[in-house]
Amino acid sequence: AVVSTQSTGTIKEGDLVKIELGVHIDGYAGVVAHSLVVGATAENPATGGLADAVLAAHHCSEAALRLIKAGNTNKQITETIQKITEAYNSSPLEGMLSYEIKRYQTEGATDKQIVLNPSEAQKKEIKNMEFAVHEVYAMDVFVTTGSGKMKESNVSTTVHKRSDEMYSLKMKASRAFFSDVCNRFTMMPFTLRAFEDEKKAKMGLKECVTHELLHPYPVQQDSDGKPVAQFKYTVLVVPNGNIRINGGLFDPSLFKSEHKIEDKEVLALLAQSANRKAGGKKKKKKAKSAAEEAKSEAAAEN
């Protein structure tokens, strides 16, 4: 979740905390998110709705990883996610998108989208599609034990992103702020905390948002106020499977649920190794870089 710098909230034991990060190199982005329950241990695991939401979200993200392969479809992921969330008496958050990402594009402005719980409008708009080699996806899973319907929180956001709109700003502070945004962040999301004088930045921000030069990332929550767990990672589709380049760390002993997955097809899918298949031809061994080692460890599930 995006939290305002003005927030006075204090994290306490038993809280569900979501951490979401994104970085880019020359416009090529990697995004990741993780959920944890503060204070949960193997001896004192999280239980009830918290455990149900987190475990369901984790298994959904792992199932999706095994399905994001050339020739598979977004519909397969949506159907599998529904089976997993039903097993945990939970729901994917309605309308949330996972999508193909390209250079300087971190949003779902593409026909290649995955919706875990489509709204009525999305059922008409989202196209069935196949994954293809050399595509990159941001797989983003939100699961709640509530209704699955979203509403905007009253917490203010500090995260915004440039749009393609054009407008001649009137205020000098707005023009200076927007010029700084364009030069430093191009089309990537940014936070007001990145500005040395946050108060001055807020003065310039208002006119930019009013005339839609910048779009805010609103803080969303389940309409019932129930906990929402999130797991997110970036995955590359390659000829022999895929490569998850971040995320993947999870300790199931920290969560205890009364529910479990019983669908045989889903259990068989989750039992598959997340590692990509080795090539048929023998290749000379090459020294792996530290980054490659990290990728291999993050992808390993069994």
Helices and strands as residue ranges (DSSP letters): E 16-25, E 28-37, H 48-67, H 74-87, E 91-92, E 97-100, E 113-115, H 120-125, E 136-144, E 150-152, E 159-162, H 172-185, E 190-191, G 192-194, H 198-210, E 214-216, E 220-222, E 228-238, E 241-244, G 252-254, H 264-271, H 290-299
